[in-house]
Structures are given as structure tokens and as C-alpha cells.
Amino acid sequence: MADGTSDDHDTVLKAVDSGEARSLAELKRIVMERVPGEIVSVKLDHERSVLVYEFRILTAVGRLVEVEVDAADGTILEIENE
């Protein structure tokens, strides 16, 4: 049963190769500068035809923070539970 993961992976690779999206490593750096901690999960979403990464970060004080980032330009779109 297909879960779409390989399609998402291909979409991201093509977007990064064409310059339409930043690399995951660069996006992680941007997120860690804003919300330091340990990244516990990363999920790729398509919101209104935009690639968006959702990072879940466990902060030093034990709080789980969700950060949504525009994959194309690295703009932080939303921070929940900060």
C-alpha cells in the first residue's frame, strides 16, 4: 500500500534541485536558530500548493513546540506552544 512518502520525497528533491525549495539541512538550521532544542519529527505538508515542513522540537525545558516553515524560502509561518 502506497503512503505517498516516495512521491513527497521525489517532489522535494525536484524542488531543491530546481531552486524552488531550500534543503532540509538549511531549513533545520533556520528553525534551530529560532527554537533551540531537539528535533523529534519532521513532516512535509502541501498547504495551498505550497510545500511546508512541520518540525516538532523538544525544548530544553521539556516543551514540545511545532514550527511550520515554507520550504521555498525558509520563512517561519507559524510557531505553536512557544
mmCIF file of the N, C-alpha and C atoms, coordinates in Angstrom:
data_MODEL
# 
_entry.id   MODEL 
# 
loop_
_atom_site.group_PDB 
_atom_site.id 
_atom_site.type_symbol 
_atom_site.label_atom_id 
_atom_site.label_alt_id 
_atom_site.label_comp_id 
_atom_site.label_asym_id 
_atom_site.label_entity_id 
_atom_site.label_seq_id 
_atom_site.pdbx_PDB_ins_code 
_atom_site.Cartn_x 
_atom_site.Cartn_y 
_atom_site.Cartn_z 
_atom_site.occupancy 
_atom_site.B_iso_or_equiv 
_atom_site.pdbx_formal_charge 
_atom_site.auth_seq_id 
_atom_site.auth_comp_id 
_atom_site.auth_asym_id 
_atom_site.auth_atom_id 
_atom_site.pdbx_PDB_model_num 
ATOM 1   N N  . MET A 1 1  ? 0.846  -1.184 0.000  1.00 0.00 ? 1  MET A N  1 
ATOM 2   C CA . MET A 1 1  ? 0.000  0.000  0.000  1.00 0.00 ? 1  MET A CA 1 
ATOM 3   C C  . MET A 1 1  ? 0.889  1.243  0.000  1.00 0.00 ? 1  MET A C  1 
ATOM 4   N N  . ALA A 1 2  ? 0.654  2.148  -0.907 1.00 0.00 ? 2  ALA A N  1 
ATOM 5   C CA . ALA A 1 2  ? 1.461  3.359  -1.027 1.00 0.00 ? 2  ALA A CA 1 
ATOM 6   C C  . ALA A 1 2  ? 0.985  4.395  -0.021 1.00 0.00 ? 2  ALA A C  1 
ATOM 7   N N  . ASP A 1 3  ? 1.944  5.098  0.588  1.00 0.00 ? 3  ASP A N  1 
ATOM 8   C CA . ASP A 1 3  ? 1.594  6.122  1.568  1.00 0.00 ? 3  ASP A CA 1 
ATOM 9   C C  . ASP A 1 3  ? 1.944  7.527  1.081  1.00 0.00 ? 3  ASP A C  1 
ATOM 10  N N  . GLY A 1 4  ? 2.475  7.637  -0.135 1.00 0.00 ? 4  GLY A N  1 
ATOM 11  C CA . GLY A 1 4  ? 2.801  8.948  -0.662 1.00 0.00 ? 4  GLY A CA 1 
ATOM 12  C C  . GLY A 1 4  ? 4.183  9.434  -0.291 1.00 0.00 ? 4  GLY A C  1 
ATOM 13  N N  . THR A 1 5  ? 4.889  8.717  0.581  1.00 0.00 ? 5  THR A N  1 
ATOM 14  C CA . THR A 1 5  ? 6.189  9.165  1.057  1.00 0.00 ? 5  THR A CA 1 
ATOM 15  C C  . THR A 1 5  ? 7.180  9.288  -0.081 1.00 0.00 ? 5  THR A C  1 
ATOM 16  N N  . SER A 1 6  ? 7.246  8.305  -0.957 1.00 0.00 ? 6  SER A N  1 
ATOM 17  C CA . SER A 1 6  ? 8.190  8.352  -2.046 1.00 0.00 ? 6  SER A CA 1 
ATOM 18  C C  . SER A 1 6  ? 7.843  9.467  -3.025 1.00 0.00 ? 6  SER A C  1 
ATOM 19  N N  . ASP A 1 7  ? 6.554  9.710  -3.247 1.00 0.00 ? 7  ASP A N  1 
ATOM 20  C CA . ASP A 1 7  ? 6.142  10.826 -4.097 1.00 0.00 ? 7  ASP A CA 1 
ATOM 21  C C  . ASP A 1 7  ? 6.560  12.154 -3.481 1.00 0.00 ? 7  ASP A C  1 
ATOM 22  N N  . ASP A 1 8  ? 6.366  12.308 -2.155 1.00 0.00 ? 8  ASP A N  1 
ATOM 23  C CA . ASP A 1 8  ? 6.784  13.524 -1.454 1.00 0.00 ? 8  ASP A CA 1 
ATOM 24  C C  . ASP A 1 8  ? 8.288  13.716 -1.573 1.00 0.00 ? 8  ASP A C  1 
ATOM 25  N N  . HIS A 1 9  ? 9.027  12.635 -1.390 1.00 0.00 ? 9  HIS A N  1 
ATOM 26  C CA . HIS A 1 9  ? 10.485 12.693 -1.462 1.00 0.00 ? 9  HIS A CA 1 
ATOM 27  C C  . HIS A 1 9  ? 10.920 13.161 -2.848 1.00 0.00 ? 9  HIS A C  1 
ATOM 28  N N  . ASP A 1 10 ? 10.331 12.592 -3.891 1.00 0.00 ? 10 ASP A N  1 
ATOM 29  C CA . ASP A 1 10 ? 10.656 12.982 -5.263 1.00 0.00 ? 10 ASP A CA 1 
ATOM 30  C C  . ASP A 1 10 ? 10.302 14.446 -5.512 1.00 0.00 ? 10 ASP A C  1 
ATOM 31  N N  . THR A 1 11 ? 9.150  14.870 -5.010 1.00 0.00 ? 11 THR A N  1 
ATOM 32  C CA . THR A 1 11 ? 8.717  16.255 -5.174 1.00 0.00 ? 11 THR A CA 1 
ATOM 33  C C  . THR A 1 11 ? 9.720  17.206 -4.536 1.00 0.00 ? 11 THR A C  1 
ATOM 34  N N  . VAL A 1 12 ? 10.164 16.865 -3.332 1.00 0.00 ? 12 VAL A N  1 
ATOM 35  C CA . VAL A 1 12 ? 11.120 17.716 -2.620 1.00 0.00 ? 12 VAL A CA 1 
ATOM 36  C C  . VAL A 1 12 ? 12.454 17.748 -3.348 1.00 0.00 ? 12 VAL A C  1 
ATOM 37  N N  . LEU A 1 13 ? 12.939 16.590 -3.775 1.00 0.00 ? 13 LEU A N  1 
ATOM 38  C CA . LEU A 1 13 ? 14.219 16.554 -4.492 1.00 0.00 ? 13 LEU A CA 1 
ATOM 39  C C  . LEU A 1 13 ? 14.173 17.418 -5.746 1.00 0.00 ? 13 LEU A C  1 
ATOM 40  N N  . LYS A 1 14 ? 13.101 17.317 -6.495 1.00 0.00 ? 14 LYS A N  1 
ATOM 41  C CA . LYS A 1 14 ? 12.967 18.128 -7.710 1.00 0.00 ? 14 LYS A CA 1 
ATOM 42  C C  . LYS A 1 14 ? 12.912 19.613 -7.359 1.00 0.00 ? 14 LYS A C  1 
ATOM 43  N N  . ALA A 1 15 ? 12.192 19.953 -6.310 1.00 0.00 ? 15 ALA A N  1 
ATOM 44  C CA . ALA A 1 15 ? 12.070 21.353 -5.905 1.00 0.00 ? 15 ALA A CA 1 
ATOM 45  C C  . ALA A 1 15 ? 13.416 21.914 -5.440 1.00 0.00 ? 15 ALA A C  1 
ATOM 46  N N  . VAL A 1 16 ? 14.186 21.128 -4.692 1.00 0.00 ? 16 VAL A N  1 
ATOM 47  C CA . VAL A 1 16 ? 15.501 21.578 -4.226 1.00 0.00 ? 16 VAL A CA 1 
ATOM 48  C C  . VAL A 1 16 ? 16.445 21.716 -5.414 1.00 0.00 ? 16 VAL A C  1 
ATOM 49  N N  . ASP A 1 17 ? 16.444 20.715 -6.303 1.00 0.00 ? 17 ASP A N  1 
ATOM 50  C CA . ASP A 1 17 ? 17.322 20.753 -7.478 1.00 0.00 ? 17 ASP A CA 1 
ATOM 51  C C  . ASP A 1 17 ? 17.033 21.953 -8.369 1.00 0.00 ? 17 ASP A C  1 
ATOM 52  N N  . SER A 1 18 ? 15.764 22.324 -8.483 1.00 0.00 ? 18 SER A N  1 
ATOM 53  C CA . SER A 1 18 ? 15.383 23.435 -9.363 1.00 0.00 ? 18 SER A CA 1 
ATOM 54  C C  . SER A 1 18 ? 15.491 24.795 -8.670 1.00 0.00 ? 18 SER A C  1 
ATOM 55  N N  . GLY A 1 19 ? 15.799 24.787 -7.371 1.00 0.00 ? 19 GLY A N  1 
ATOM 56  C CA . GLY A 1 19 ? 15.909 26.043 -6.639 1.00 0.00 ? 19 GLY A CA 1 
ATOM 57  C C  . GLY A 1 19 ? 14.584 26.536 -6.092 1.00 0.00 ? 19 GLY A C  1 
ATOM 58  N N  . GLU A 1 20 ? 13.529 25.741 -6.232 1.00 0.00 ? 20 GLU A N  1 
ATOM 59  C CA . GLU A 1 20 ? 12.216 26.140 -5.735 1.00 0.00 ? 20 GLU A CA 1 
ATOM 60  C C  . GLU A 1 20 ? 12.062 25.907 -4.239 1.00 0.00 ? 20 GLU A C  1 
ATOM 61  N N  . ALA A 1 21 ? 12.952 25.113 -3.647 1.00 0.00 ? 21 ALA A N  1 
ATOM 62  C CA . ALA A 1 21 ? 12.895 24.836 -2.208 1.00 0.00 ? 21 ALA A CA 1 
ATOM 63  C C  . ALA A 1 21 ? 14.312 24.785 -1.657 1.00 0.00 ? 21 ALA A C  1 
ATOM 64  N N  . ARG A 1 22 ? 14.418 25.115 -0.394 1.00 0.00 ? 22 ARG A N  1 
ATOM 65  C CA . ARG A 1 22 ? 15.713 25.021 0.292  1.00 0.00 ? 22 ARG A CA 1 
ATOM 66  C C  . ARG A 1 22 ? 15.913 23.597 0.786  1.00 0.00 ? 22 ARG A C  1 
ATOM 67  N N  . SER A 1 23 ? 17.155 23.239 1.032  1.00 0.00 ? 23 SER A N  1 
ATOM 68  C CA . SER A 1 23 ? 17.448 21.894 1.516  1.00 0.00 ? 23 SER A CA 1 
ATOM 69  C C  . SER A 1 23 ? 16.938 21.738 2.948  1.00 0.00 ? 23 SER A C  1 
ATOM 70  N N  . LEU A 1 24 ? 16.676 20.500 3.320  1.00 0.00 ? 24 LEU A N  1 
ATOM 71  C CA . LEU A 1 24 ? 16.213 20.221 4.675  1.00 0.00 ? 24 LEU A CA 1 
ATOM 72  C C  . LEU A 1 24 ? 17.254 20.661 5.701  1.00 0.00 ? 24 LEU A C  1 
ATOM 73  N N  . ALA A 1 25 ? 18.529 20.478 5.398  1.00 0.00 ? 25 ALA A N  1 
ATOM 74  C CA . ALA A 1 25 ? 19.592 20.897 6.317  1.00 0.00 ? 25 ALA A CA 1 
ATOM 75  C C  . ALA A 1 25 ? 19.546 22.403 6.565  1.00 0.00 ? 25 ALA A C  1 
ATOM 76  N N  . GLU A 1 26 ? 19.308 23.174 5.515  1.00 0.00 ? 26 GLU A N  1 
ATOM 77  C CA . GLU A 1 26 ? 19.229 24.630 5.670  1.00 0.00 ? 26 GLU A CA 1 
ATOM 78  C C  . GLU A 1 26 ? 17.992 25.029 6.468  1.00 0.00 ? 26 GLU A C  1 
ATOM 79  N N  . LEU A 1 27 ? 16.869 24.358 6.207  1.00 0.00 ? 27 LEU A N  1 
ATOM 80  C CA . LEU A 1 27 ? 15.643 24.658 6.947  1.00 0.00 ? 27 LEU A CA 1 
ATOM 81  C C  . LEU A 1 27 ? 15.794 24.296 8.420  1.00 0.00 ? 27 LEU A C  1 
ATOM 82  N N  . LYS A 1 28 ? 16.463 23.189 8.714  1.00 0.00 ? 28 LYS A N  1 
ATOM 83  C CA . LYS A 1 28 ? 16.711 22.808 10.113 1.00 0.00 ? 28 LYS A CA 1 
ATOM 84  C C  . LYS A 1 28 ? 17.524 23.883 10.822 1.00 0.00 ? 28 LYS A C  1 
ATOM 85  N N  . ARG A 1 29 ? 18.534 24.412 10.134 1.00 0.00 ? 29 ARG A N  1 
ATOM 86  C CA . ARG A 1 29 ? 19.375 25.458 10.732 1.00 0.00 ? 29 ARG A CA 1 
ATOM 87  C C  . ARG A 1 29 ? 18.530 26.690 11.061 1.00 0.00 ? 29 ARG A C  1 
ATOM 88  N N  . ILE A 1 30 ? 17.670 27.085 10.141 1.00 0.00 ? 30 ILE A N  1 
ATOM 89  C CA . ILE A 1 30 ? 16.806 28.251 10.360 1.00 0.00 ? 30 ILE A CA 1 
ATOM 90  C C  . ILE A 1 30 ? 15.905 28.028 11.574 1.00 0.00 ? 30 ILE A C  1 
ATOM 91  N N  . VAL A 1 31 ? 15.307 26.844 11.657 1.00 0.00 ? 31 VAL A N  1 
ATOM 92  C CA . VAL A 1 31 ? 14.398 26.529 12.763 1.00 0.00 ? 31 VAL A CA 1 
ATOM 93  C C  . VAL A 1 31 ? 15.153 26.495 14.091 1.00 0.00 ? 31 VAL A C  1 
ATOM 94  N N  . MET A 1 32 ? 16.347 25.886 14.111 1.00 0.00 ? 32 MET A N  1 
ATOM 95  C CA . MET A 1 32 ? 17.112 25.777 15.356 1.00 0.00 ? 32 MET A CA 1 
ATOM 96  C C  . MET A 1 32 ? 17.576 27.139 15.866 1.00 0.00 ? 32 MET A C  1 
ATOM 97  N N  . GLU A 1 33 ? 17.795 28.095 14.962 1.00 0.00 ? 33 GLU A N  1 
ATOM 98  C CA . GLU A 1 33 ? 18.160 29.445 15.394 1.00 0.00 ? 33 GLU A CA 1 
ATOM 99  C C  . GLU A 1 33 ? 17.004 30.108 16.123 1.00 0.00 ? 33 GLU A C  1 
ATOM 100 N N  . ARG A 1 34 ? 15.794 29.794 15.712 1.00 0.00 ? 34 ARG A N  1 
ATOM 101 C CA . ARG A 1 34 ? 14.594 30.419 16.296 1.00 0.00 ? 34 ARG A CA 1 
ATOM 102 C C  . ARG A 1 34 ? 14.098 29.666 17.527 1.00 0.00 ? 34 ARG A C  1 
ATOM 103 N N  . VAL A 1 35 ? 14.113 28.316 17.457 1.00 0.00 ? 35 VAL A N  1 
ATOM 104 C CA . VAL A 1 35 ? 13.609 27.487 18.558 1.00 0.00 ? 35 VAL A CA 1 
ATOM 105 C C  . VAL A 1 35 ? 14.646 26.404 18.842 1.00 0.00 ? 35 VAL A C  1 
ATOM 106 N N  . PRO A 1 36 ? 15.595 26.680 19.750 1.00 0.00 ? 36 PRO A N  1 
ATOM 107 C CA . PRO A 1 36 ? 16.618 25.689 20.064 1.00 0.00 ? 36 PRO A CA 1 
ATOM 108 C C  . PRO A 1 36 ? 16.021 24.474 20.774 1.00 0.00 ? 36 PRO A C  1 
ATOM 109 N N  . GLY A 1 37 ? 16.594 23.319 20.514 1.00 0.00 ? 37 GLY A N  1 
ATOM 110 C CA . GLY A 1 37 ? 16.143 22.090 21.151 1.00 0.00 ? 37 GLY A CA 1 
ATOM 111 C C  . GLY A 1 37 ? 16.466 20.897 20.281 1.00 0.00 ? 37 GLY A C  1 
ATOM 112 N N  . GLU A 1 38 ? 15.766 19.807 20.524 1.00 0.00 ? 38 GLU A N  1 
ATOM 113 C CA . GLU A 1 38 ? 15.976 18.577 19.776 1.00 0.00 ? 38 GLU A CA 1 
ATOM 114 C C  . GLU A 1 38 ? 14.797 18.353 18.833 1.00 0.00 ? 38 GLU A C  1 
ATOM 115 N N  . ILE A 1 39 ? 15.098 18.222 17.541 1.00 0.00 ? 39 ILE A N  1 
ATOM 116 C CA . ILE A 1 39 ? 14.043 17.940 16.568 1.00 0.00 ? 39 ILE A CA 1 
ATOM 117 C C  . ILE A 1 39 ? 13.629 16.490 16.750 1.00 0.00 ? 39 ILE A C  1 
ATOM 118 N N  . VAL A 1 40 ? 12.345 16.275 17.071 1.00 0.00 ? 40 VAL A N  1 
ATOM 119 C CA . VAL A 1 40 ? 11.858 14.918 17.289 1.00 0.00 ? 40 VAL A CA 1 
ATOM 120 C C  . VAL A 1 40 ? 11.103 14.371 16.083 1.00 0.00 ? 40 VAL A C  1 
ATOM 121 N N  . SER A 1 41 ? 10.604 15.255 15.205 1.00 0.00 ? 41 SER A N  1 
ATOM 122 C CA . SER A 1 41 ? 9.974  14.783 13.970 1.00 0.00 ? 41 SER A CA 1 
ATOM 123 C C  . SER A 1 41 ? 9.913  15.917 12.959 1.00 0.00 ? 41 SER A C  1 
ATOM 124 N N  . VAL A 1 42 ? 9.878  15.504 11.694 1.00 0.00 ? 42 VAL A N  1 
ATOM 125 C CA . VAL A 1 42 ? 9.728  16.446 10.587 1.00 0.00 ? 42 VAL A CA 1 
ATOM 126 C C  . VAL A 1 42 ? 8.701  15.847 9.638  1.00 0.00 ? 42 VAL A C  1 
ATOM 127 N N  . LYS A 1 43 ? 7.731  16.667 9.254  1.00 0.00 ? 43 LYS A N  1 
ATOM 128 C CA . LYS A 1 43 ? 6.679  16.200 8.360  1.00 0.00 ? 43 LYS A CA 1 
ATOM 129 C C  . LYS A 1 43 ? 6.535  17.195 7.223  1.00 0.00 ? 43 LYS A C  1 
ATOM 130 N N  . LEU A 1 44 ? 6.308  16.679 6.029  1.00 0.00 ? 44 LEU A N  1 
ATOM 131 C CA . LEU A 1 44 ? 6.106  17.522 4.866  1.00 0.00 ? 44 LEU A CA 1 
ATOM 132 C C  . LEU A 1 44 ? 4.621  17.610 4.570  1.00 0.00 ? 44 LEU A C  1 
ATOM 133 N N  . ASP A 1 45 ? 4.131  18.827 4.382  1.00 0.00 ? 45 ASP A N  1 
ATOM 134 C CA . ASP A 1 45 ? 2.732  19.053 4.034  1.00 0.00 ? 45 ASP A CA 1 
ATOM 135 C C  . ASP A 1 45 ? 2.662  19.896 2.776  1.00 0.00 ? 45 ASP A C  1 
ATOM 136 N N  . HIS A 1 46 ? 1.536  19.801 2.101  1.00 0.00 ? 46 HIS A N  1 
ATOM 137 C CA . HIS A 1 46 ? 1.227  20.683 0.979  1.00 0.00 ? 46 HIS A CA 1 
ATOM 138 C C  . HIS A 1 46 ? 0.066  21.545 1.449  1.00 0.00 ? 46 HIS A C  1 
ATOM 139 N N  . GLU A 1 47 ? 0.317  22.833 1.625  1.00 0.00 ? 47 GLU A N  1 
ATOM 140 C CA . GLU A 1 47 ? -0.746 23.747 2.054  1.00 0.00 ? 47 GLU A CA 1 
ATOM 141 C C  . GLU A 1 47 ? -0.949 24.789 0.970  1.00 0.00 ? 47 GLU A C  1 
ATOM 142 N N  . ARG A 1 48 ? -2.135 24.773 0.368  1.00 0.00 ? 48 ARG A N  1 
ATOM 143 C CA . ARG A 1 48 ? -2.455 25.707 -0.715 1.00 0.00 ? 48 ARG A CA 1 
ATOM 144 C C  . ARG A 1 48 ? -1.363 25.701 -1.781 1.00 0.00 ? 48 ARG A C  1 
ATOM 145 N N  . SER A 1 49 ? -0.984 24.504 -2.214 1.00 0.00 ? 49 SER A N  1 
ATOM 146 C CA . SER A 1 49 ? 0.033  24.260 -3.251 1.00 0.00 ? 49 SER A CA 1 
ATOM 147 C C  . SER A 1 49 ? 1.430  24.757 -2.858 1.00 0.00 ? 49 SER A C  1 
ATOM 148 N N  . VAL A 1 50 ? 1.669  24.950 -1.571 1.00 0.00 ? 50 VAL A N  1 
ATOM 149 C CA . VAL A 1 50 ? 2.984  25.355 -1.073 1.00 0.00 ? 50 VAL A CA 1 
ATOM 150 C C  . VAL A 1 50 ? 3.547  24.198 -0.254 1.00 0.00 ? 50 VAL A C  1 
ATOM 151 N N  . LEU A 1 51 ? 4.839  23.894 -0.460 1.00 0.00 ? 51 LEU A N  1 
ATOM 152 C CA . LEU A 1 51 ? 5.488  22.874 0.363  1.00 0.00 ? 51 LEU A CA 1 
ATOM 153 C C  . LEU A 1 51 ? 5.824  23.482 1.717  1.00 0.00 ? 51 LEU A C  1 
ATOM 154 N N  . VAL A 1 52 ? 5.362  22.839 2.779  1.00 0.00 ? 52 VAL A N  1 
ATOM 155 C CA . VAL A 1 52 ? 5.582  23.322 4.140  1.00 0.00 ? 52 VAL A CA 1 
ATOM 156 C C  . VAL A 1 52 ? 6.121  22.180 4.982  1.00 0.00 ? 52 VAL A C  1 
ATOM 157 N N  . TYR A 1 53 ? 7.213  22.434 5.685  1.00 0.00 ? 53 TYR A N  1 
ATOM 158 C CA . TYR A 1 53 ? 7.735  21.463 6.641  1.00 0.00 ? 53 TYR A CA 1 
ATOM 159 C C  . TYR A 1 53 ? 7.215  21.805 8.029  1.00 0.00 ? 53 TYR A C  1 
ATOM 160 N N  . GLU A 1 54 ? 6.806  20.777 8.757  1.00 0.00 ? 54 GLU A N  1 
ATOM 161 C CA . GLU A 1 54 ? 6.400  20.955 10.145 1.00 0.00 ? 54 GLU A CA 1 
ATOM 162 C C  . GLU A 1 54 ? 7.443  20.246 11.018 1.00 0.00 ? 54 GLU A C  1 
ATOM 163 N N  . PHE A 1 55 ? 8.150  21.028 11.806 1.00 0.00 ? 55 PHE A N  1 
ATOM 164 C CA . PHE A 1 55 ? 9.155  20.495 12.727 1.00 0.00 ? 55 PHE A CA 1 
ATOM 165 C C  . PHE A 1 55 ? 8.545  20.423 14.116 1.00 0.00 ? 55 PHE A C  1 
ATOM 166 N N  . ARG A 1 56 ? 8.736  19.312 14.798 1.00 0.00 ? 56 ARG A N  1 
ATOM 167 C CA . ARG A 1 56 ? 8.383  19.212 16.216 1.00 0.00 ? 56 ARG A CA 1 
ATOM 168 C C  . ARG A 1 56 ? 9.695  19.197 16.986 1.00 0.00 ? 56 ARG A C  1 
ATOM 169 N N  . ILE A 1 57 ? 9.798  20.116 17.937 1.00 0.00 ? 57 ILE A N  1 
ATOM 170 C CA . ILE A 1 57 ? 11.044 20.314 18.666 1.00 0.00 ? 57 ILE A CA 1 
ATOM 171 C C  . ILE A 1 57 ? 10.775 20.198 20.154 1.00 0.00 ? 57 ILE A C  1 
ATOM 172 N N  . LEU A 1 58 ? 11.609 19.425 20.822 1.00 0.00 ? 58 LEU A N  1 
ATOM 173 C CA . LEU A 1 58 ? 11.566 19.314 22.277 1.00 0.00 ? 58 LEU A CA 1 
ATOM 174 C C  . LEU A 1 58 ? 12.591 20.294 22.832 1.00 0.00 ? 58 LEU A C  1 
ATOM 175 N N  . THR A 1 59 ? 12.097 21.311 23.555 1.00 0.00 ? 59 THR A N  1 
ATOM 176 C CA . THR A 1 59 ? 12.995 22.340 24.079 1.00 0.00 ? 59 THR A CA 1 
ATOM 177 C C  . THR A 1 59 ? 13.698 21.848 25.344 1.00 0.00 ? 59 THR A C  1 
ATOM 178 N N  . ALA A 1 60 ? 14.685 22.619 25.786 1.00 0.00 ? 60 ALA A N  1 
ATOM 179 C CA . ALA A 1 60 ? 15.458 22.263 26.973 1.00 0.00 ? 60 ALA A CA 1 
ATOM 180 C C  . ALA A 1 60 ? 14.595 22.183 28.224 1.00 0.00 ? 60 ALA A C  1 
ATOM 181 N N  . VAL A 1 61 ? 13.471 22.896 28.249 1.00 0.00 ? 61 VAL A N  1 
ATOM 182 C CA . VAL A 1 61 ? 12.583 22.871 29.414 1.00 0.00 ? 61 VAL A CA 1 
ATOM 183 C C  . VAL A 1 61 ? 11.484 21.823 29.267 1.00 0.00 ? 61 VAL A C  1 
ATOM 184 N N  . GLY A 1 62 ? 11.591 20.981 28.229 1.00 0.00 ? 62 GLY A N  1 
ATOM 185 C CA . GLY A 1 62 ? 10.655 19.880 28.068 1.00 0.00 ? 62 GLY A CA 1 
ATOM 186 C C  . GLY A 1 62 ? 9.361  20.218 27.363 1.00 0.00 ? 62 GLY A C  1 
ATOM 187 N N  . ARG A 1 63 ? 9.311  21.357 26.725 1.00 0.00 ? 63 ARG A N  1 
ATOM 188 C CA . ARG A 1 63 ? 8.105  21.768 25.998 1.00 0.00 ? 63 ARG A CA 1 
ATOM 189 C C  . ARG A 1 63 ? 8.204  21.300 24.547 1.00 0.00 ? 63 ARG A C  1 
ATOM 190 N N  . LEU A 1 64 ? 7.096  20.761 23.998 1.00 0.00 ? 64 LEU A N  1 
ATOM 191 C CA . LEU A 1 64 ? 7.041  20.359 22.601 1.00 0.00 ? 64 LEU A CA 1 
ATOM 192 C C  . LEU A 1 64 ? 6.505  21.535 21.787 1.00 0.00 ? 64 LEU A C  1 
ATOM 193 N N  . VAL A 1 65 ? 7.323  22.014 20.852 1.00 0.00 ? 65 VAL A N  1 
ATOM 194 C CA . VAL A 1 65 ? 6.973  23.175 20.038 1.00 0.00 ? 65 VAL A CA 1 
ATOM 195 C C  . VAL A 1 65 ? 6.878  22.726 18.580 1.00 0.00 ? 65 VAL A C  1 
ATOM 196 N N  . GLU A 1 66 ? 5.839  23.182 17.889 1.00 0.00 ? 66 GLU A N  1 
ATOM 197 C CA . GLU A 1 66 ? 5.688  22.885 16.470 1.00 0.00 ? 66 GLU A CA 1 
ATOM 198 C C  . GLU A 1 66 ? 5.984  24.145 15.664 1.00 0.00 ? 66 GLU A C  1 
ATOM 199 N N  . VAL A 1 67 ? 6.840  23.983 14.661 1.00 0.00 ? 67 VAL A N  1 
ATOM 200 C CA . VAL A 1 67 ? 7.233  25.107 13.816 1.00 0.00 ? 67 VAL A CA 1 
ATOM 201 C C  . VAL A 1 67 ? 6.942  24.746 12.364 1.00 0.00 ? 67 VAL A C  1 
ATOM 202 N N  . GLU A 1 68 ? 6.160  25.581 11.680 1.00 0.00 ? 68 GLU A N  1 
ATOM 203 C CA . GLU A 1 68 ? 5.883  25.384 10.264 1.00 0.00 ? 68 GLU A CA 1 
ATOM 204 C C  . GLU A 1 68 ? 6.751  26.350 9.464  1.00 0.00 ? 68 GLU A C  1 
ATOM 205 N N  . VAL A 1 69 ? 7.414  25.781 8.425  1.00 0.00 ? 69 VAL A N  1 
ATOM 206 C CA . VAL A 1 69 ? 8.364  26.555 7.628  1.00 0.00 ? 69 VAL A CA 1 
ATOM 207 C C  . VAL A 1 69 ? 8.043  26.392 6.145  1.00 0.00 ? 69 VAL A C  1 
ATOM 208 N N  . ASP A 1 70 ? 8.035  27.501 5.430  1.00 0.00 ? 70 ASP A N  1 
ATOM 209 C CA . ASP A 1 70 ? 7.870  27.474 3.980  1.00 0.00 ? 70 ASP A CA 1 
ATOM 210 C C  . ASP A 1 70 ? 9.145  26.879 3.380  1.00 0.00 ? 70 ASP A C  1 
ATOM 211 N N  . ALA A 1 71 ? 9.013  25.763 2.675  1.00 0.00 ? 71 ALA A N  1 
ATOM 212 C CA . ALA A 1 71 ? 10.177 25.073 2.124  1.00 0.00 ? 71 ALA A CA 1 
ATOM 213 C C  . ALA A 1 71 ? 10.874 25.902 1.052  1.00 0.00 ? 71 ALA A C  1 
ATOM 214 N N  . ALA A 1 72 ? 10.145 26.769 0.388  1.00 0.00 ? 72 ALA A N  1 
ATOM 215 C CA . ALA A 1 72 ? 10.722 27.533 -0.712 1.00 0.00 ? 72 ALA A CA 1 
ATOM 216 C C  . ALA A 1 72 ? 11.694 28.606 -0.240 1.00 0.00 ? 72 ALA A C  1 
ATOM 217 N N  . ASP A 1 73 ? 11.326 29.347 0.800  1.00 0.00 ? 73 ASP A N  1 
ATOM 218 C CA . ASP A 1 73 ? 12.174 30.472 1.194  1.00 0.00 ? 73 ASP A CA 1 
ATOM 219 C C  . ASP A 1 73 ? 12.633 30.442 2.652  1.00 0.00 ? 73 ASP A C  1 
ATOM 220 N N  . GLY A 1 74 ? 12.209 29.431 3.411  1.00 0.00 ? 74 GLY A N  1 
ATOM 221 C CA . GLY A 1 74 ? 12.660 29.314 4.799  1.00 0.00 ? 74 GLY A CA 1 
ATOM 222 C C  . GLY A 1 74 ? 11.916 30.206 5.774  1.00 0.00 ? 74 GLY A C  1 
ATOM 223 N N  . THR A 1 75 ? 10.852 30.841 5.325  1.00 0.00 ? 75 THR A N  1 
ATOM 224 C CA . THR A 1 75 ? 10.069 31.702 6.213  1.00 0.00 ? 75 THR A CA 1 
ATOM 225 C C  . THR A 1 75 ? 9.331  30.850 7.238  1.00 0.00 ? 75 THR A C  1 
ATOM 226 N N  . ILE A 1 76 ? 9.447  31.228 8.508  1.00 0.00 ? 76 ILE A N  1 
ATOM 227 C CA . ILE A 1 76 ? 8.696  30.548 9.552  1.00 0.00 ? 76 ILE A CA 1 
ATOM 228 C C  . ILE A 1 76 ? 7.262  31.075 9.485  1.00 0.00 ? 76 ILE A C  1 
ATOM 229 N N  . LEU A 1 77 ? 6.331  30.161 9.236  1.00 0.00 ? 77 LEU A N  1 
ATOM 230 C CA . LEU A 1 77 ? 4.938  30.544 9.059  1.00 0.00 ? 77 LEU A CA 1 
ATOM 231 C C  . LEU A 1 77 ? 4.162  30.556 10.353 1.00 0.00 ? 77 LEU A C  1 
ATOM 232 N N  . GLU A 1 78 ? 4.508  29.614 11.244 1.00 0.00 ? 78 GLU A N  1 
ATOM 233 C CA . GLU A 1 78 ? 3.760  29.504 12.488 1.00 0.00 ? 78 GLU A CA 1 
ATOM 234 C C  . GLU A 1 78 ? 4.603  28.778 13.524 1.00 0.00 ? 78 GLU A C  1 
ATOM 235 N N  . ILE A 1 79 ? 4.483  29.213 14.768 1.00 0.00 ? 79 ILE A N  1 
ATOM 236 C CA . ILE A 1 79 ? 5.108  28.525 15.908 1.00 0.00 ? 79 ILE A CA 1 
ATOM 237 C C  . ILE A 1 79 ? 4.005  28.283 16.925 1.00 0.00 ? 79 ILE A C  1 
ATOM 238 N N  . GLU A 1 80 ? 3.804  27.024 17.280 1.00 0.00 ? 80 GLU A N  1 
ATOM 239 C CA . GLU A 1 80 ? 2.771  26.677 18.278 1.00 0.00 ? 80 GLU A CA 1 
ATOM 240 C C  . GLU A 1 80 ? 3.444  26.223 19.558 1.00 0.00 ? 80 GLU A C  1 
ATOM 241 N N  . ASN A 1 81 ? 2.851  26.618 20.684 1.00 0.00 ? 81 ASN A N  1 
ATOM 242 C CA . ASN A 1 81 ? 3.285  26.206 22.026 1.00 0.00 ? 81 ASN A CA 1 
ATOM 243 C C  . ASN A 1 81 ? 4.635  26.767 22.427 1.00 0.00 ? 81 ASN A C  1 
ATOM 244 N N  . GLU A 1 82 ? 5.028  27.902 21.859 1.00 0.00 ? 82 GLU A N  1 
ATOM 245 C CA . GLU A 1 82 ? 6.328  28.501 22.196 1.00 0.00 ? 82 GLU A CA 1 
ATOM 246 C C  . GLU A 1 82 ? 6.312  29.054 23.604 1.00 0.00 ? 82 GLU A C  1 
# 
